[in-house]
């Protein structure tokens, strides 16, 4: 069910190699769709929505009316409604505390300011069909609204009642029942009926990921998400049943999910393997989880916690769990991870749903340089620079010197003229 590998072996090292590149000719097909979207706009949206989703507009539009939206959201069971409300409250509170202030300082006669303002409009992609991801709606829309984004536009190829309730709780403004590359293109370019956005966030399939990659520059995007992943560091104090449960929780996402345990105990690795067999027996998504574990899972046995930490930092996982002694001290040495779950009681599932931190995290090793989605992703920074006359004159010489060094004499002259001709 799960391979047992030795740390430092070629097989263990090979696990570090992950990519978010698209397989086959998906990029080329998406490029064709996006080119068509640029030209035919709404007509192209309708064409591809009929072709791929078999969906016709309602009353001439793919936008979900407020009445239909509320009616479907009202179908949600009370227990689910309460859980979503609790999650929304916690996510909102955490992100409200993370808003960064403006900066205003004086540096030797020059006033330097950094003004932070929200984006005007954001597009939110939400998977549809058989998938129900209301938690992802909360995690993407709430930081945008906390950041002050005026309008959040959600696109989905068919939202569940739970997803629509989450959209209401998070403050989503408009919903369009379209999906795929055509939805990404519509948000990026704008049409007569679908407004152009400044940024597109949210998970999707390979077609959506390719489209987001290709429209980047026209708009901003959150990331190119690869398969979901967890790395568990465990020592001989870890509960094999808990570790196995957390590996399965990740593996059931899809067949490409990565679930790896790095342990100093070969006995624990064997016990985890037995627990995986036992716990998978009655799992509704057993086939998916089993294939992910068999194909991409592993138990890597290392000689020390130091070696485990080094492996984790090289792997740079989306989720990192620490089932070890002195977990807080170990966490301080783990520098490459999207989210770190400190101690055995901190499950990755809690982070996915209720803890309050964001579950939109860098994958495929991007945690080496990328961060969780947050309020900062929906705000932009503008520099303001104010010189007084005396400081402008004093800086003219050094500016001219640096400009001459770079062969840009016009730059130097523009500084010197303010010194030499102070009255214009």
N, C-alpha and C positions, 0 to 999 in steps of 0.2 A: 504493500500500500504506500509506503514512504521509504525512500532510500536512506540508508545510513552512510554518511561520508565522513572522511577524516579531514579536519581542518588543514588547509594547505595543499590538499590533493587537487589534481587538475579538474576533477568533477566539481569540487566545492568552489574553486575559483571561477569555473564556467557559469555558476549561478549569478555571478556579479554582472554578467553581460545581459542587459535588458535594453529594449528600444521601444520607441513610440511610433516608429515608421510604419506606414501602411503596407500591407501585403498586396501582391498582384497589381492590377491596373486601377485600383480604386482612385488614386490621385488623378489619373487621366480622366476617368469618368466624371469625377466631381468637378474638375476644371471645365468640362463641357457644360455641365449643369449651371455652373456659376456664370459662364460666358453668356448663356442663354438668359439667365436672370437679369444680367446687365441690360440686355436689349429689350426683352419682352415683359419684364417686371411681373405684374399680377397675372398676365396670361401664362407665363412660365410657371409661376407658383401653382396655378390651378392645374396645368398640364401634368406636372410631376406629382402633385398630391393625388390626382386621379390615378396616375400610373402606378405609384408605389403604395399608396395607402387606401386606394379605392374609396376616397371620401369626396363628397360633393359639398359645395358651400350651402349654408342654411340661410334662407332669405337673402341670397346673393352675396354672402360674406362668410369668411372662415373665422371671423371674430365671434367669440362666445358672448352672448348677451348677458347682462347682469342677472336677468330673471332665470335663465337656464343655469348659469353659474351657481347661483344661490340654491336653486332647487336640487342640483346634484350634490352640492356640499352638505345639504341638510340630510342626506341619506347616511351620513357617517354615524357609526355606532357611538353611543355616549362615552364608553370607555376609551375609544380611540380619540374622540374629540378632546377628552380631558388630558390624555397623554400628549397630544399635539400642543395643547395650550400650555402645559407645563414646560415642554421642550422649548416652545417659542419664547416663553418668559425668561428662561435661563439663557438661551442663545442671545436674546436681545440685551440682557443685563451684562453679559460678558463683553459683547462687542461695544456697548455704549462706554464701557470703561477703557476701551483701547483707542479712542479717538485722540489723535495727536493735535497739539495746539499749534497756532501760528508762531512764527519766530520774528522777533524785532530786536535788533541790536545796533549799537554804534561802534564802528571800528575805525578809530583815528580820523574822524571827520566825514566818514561815509556811513550813511544809514543803510543797513542791509536788512531786508525783510523776506520772509518766506510765507506766502499766503496760501493757505490750504482751502480748496473749494471742491464741492461735490461735482461729479459728472452729471450731466443733465438728464440723460436717458440711457438705460441699461437693458439689454436683452437677456432673458433667462431661458435656456434650453432645458426642457424636462422630458426624459424618455416617456413613451406611452405604450400603447398596446397592452400586453400582459404585465408589464412592469408597473409597480406602484412605488414611487419614491417621494412621499410627502416630506420626509426628513431632508432630502436634498433641496426642496423648495425653501424650507425654513433656513437652511444653511447658506443659501445663495441670495435670497431676497432680503432677509433681515439685515445682514451687514450693509447692503446697498441702501436700505431705508434709514438705518442708523447713521450712515455717512451723509445723508441728506439728498440722495438722488431723488429728483422730482418725479420721474416716471419709470416704472419697471414693467417691461413688456414680456410676457411669458408665451413661448411657443411650445407646442407639444402635439405629437401625432395621436392624441386621444388620452385625455386626463381622467384618472379615477376620481371618484368623489372625495377620497382622502387627499389627493393632490390638490384638488380645487379648494378644499377647506384650508389646507396649509397655505395656499396662495392668499386666501382672504385674511388669515391670521397674520401673515407676513407683510401685508400691504401692497401686494401686486396690483397694478392698475388696470391692465388689459391682458386678455388671453386670446391667442389665436390657435386654432386646432390644425396646425400644420407641423410637419417634422422633416427630418432628413437634411440633406445638403441644401435643398430649396429653402428651408426655413432659415438656415444660417445666412444664405445669400440675401434673402429678403430683409433680414435685420441689418446686414452689413451695407446694402446698397439703398434700401428703402424702396417702396412702391407707392402707388396712389392710395393704397389702403393700409399698408403696414409701415409705420414710421422707422426711419433710419436711427440706429442707436450708436452710442459712443463705445460700448464695450459689450461683448458676449461672454457669458459665463454658463457653466453647467455641463454635466456629463452627457455623453451620447455614444453611439456606435462608431465604427470605423469611418463611415461616410460623414458623420457629423464632425469627428475629430479632423479628418482631412479638410473639410470645408473651413473649419475654424483656422487651421494652419494657413490656408490659402487666402483668407480674407484679412489676416493679420496685417496691419499697416493701413488698410481702409478703416478698420476699427481695432480697438484693443481686444485681447482675449485673456481669460484667466490662465489657461495652460492647455497643453495637449496631453490628455490623460491616457496613460497606458493601463494595463491590467492592475486591479487592486492587489495589495500585497501586505503581508505582515511578517516581521522577523521577531522571534521570541528568544531572548537570552534567558537561560534557565540553569540553575545549579542543582545540587543534590537536595536542596530544601523544597524544590518546586513540587506541586501536585500534578502528577502525570495526567489525571483526568481533566484538570483545568487547562493545562497546556494544549491537550488534544482538542478540547472544546473550542479554544480560541483559534486553533489552526483550521478547524472545520468551519467556524464562523466566517473566516476569510475565504476559504476554498469554495463555499457554496455560492459566491457571487457569480462566477462563470468559470468555464473550463480553462481559461488562461490565467486565473488568479494564482498568485505566488504565496505559499505558506511554508515558512522555514523556521525550525528551531535550532539554535546554536547552544550547545550544552557542554558542560565540563564532566558530565556523568553519562557513560555509556549505558548504565543501568536505567537511567531515566529515559534515554532515547528509545530503548527497547520497550519500556513501559508505555511510553507515548504511542508507539506503533500498535501495541495491543489495544490501548484505549481507542485509537482511531477506528479499528475494526469494530469494536463493540458499539461505539456511539454512532457510527455510520449506518448501522443495521436498520434503524427505523427512521432515518432522516428523510423527509419528503424530497429533498434535492440531492439524494445520495449519488445519483449517476454523475451529476455535475461536480460535486465536491470530490468524489472518488477519482475522477479523471484529472482534476486539477492537482490533487495531492500526488497521484501516481506520476504525472508528467512533469510537474513543476515544483513539487514539494520535496523537502529533504530534512533529515536530522543530521546536523554537522557537529561532530564530536571534536572538541578542542582541548588543549592541555590546561588552559587557565582562563579566568575571567578577563584578564588583560587581552588574551588572544580573541576572545568573544567580542570585546568592545572594538578591537581593531577591525574585525570582520564586519561588524555592524556599521562602523563608520565608512568602510569601503562600499558596503552594499547600499547605504543611504536609503533605508526603507521608508515607505509611506507611513506605516505604523510600526512602532518598536515597543515591545512589551518586555518588562524586566521582572522576572520571577526569581529573584536572587536575594541573598543577604545584602544588607546596606544598600537597598535599591536607590535611595536618594543620592548616595555617593557615586554609584555607577552612572546614574542619569547625568550627573555633572560632567562626566567624561564622554558622553555620547553626543557628538556635535552635528551629526548628519542624520536627521530624521524629520519627517513631517510632523509627527506627534509621538510623544513618549508617554507610555502608560507605566507609572511608577508603582511597583509592588504588585503582589498577586491579586489583590482585590480590584485593581483598576483594569477592567476589561476593555478591549477595543470596541466592543459593542456599546458600552456606555458612552464612549466618545462619538460613536456614530449617531446616537440618538439624543442623549439627555444631559451629558455633563455640562455643555455650554460652549466649549471650544468648537472650532469649525472642523467639519469632517471632509471638506474639500482640500485635499493635500497633494503635494508633489509626488509623482510616481516615477518608476523607471530609473531611479538614481538621481532625479532632479532635486531631491532634498539636499544635495551638496550645495545648491545655490538658491533654491526657491523656498517659499514660505506657505503656510496655510492661507486660505482665502480669508480676507478680513476687511475691516472698514477702510484700511489704507488702499485697498484695490479699487475702491470706488471714489477716491478723491485724488485730485491732481494738485501739483505744487507750482506756484509761480513766484519767480524771484523779482523783488523790487529793489532798485539800487538808486540812492539819492546822494549826489555830491554837493558840497558847498563850494563856493568859488575858490577859496584858499586851498582846499585839498585838491581840487581839479588842477590848479596851477602847480602844486607841489608834486603831483603824480605824473605830470606831462612828460618830464624827462625820462623816468623809468619806462613809461608806456612806449615812448618813441624808441628807446633802446631795444626793447623786446620786439617791437614791430619790425625794426630794421633787421634784427636777427632772423626773423622769419620771412624777410623779403616782402613785407606788406607795408610799404612806406605811407600809403594813404591812411592806414590806421594811425600811425605816428602823427601825421599832420593833423588829423582830426582832434587829437589830444593837445598838441602844441598850440593850435590856433586859439584855443580857449585861454591859454596862458599869455600868448603874445598879443592877441587882440581881444582883450576882455570885454570890450564894448561892441564887438561884432563888426 
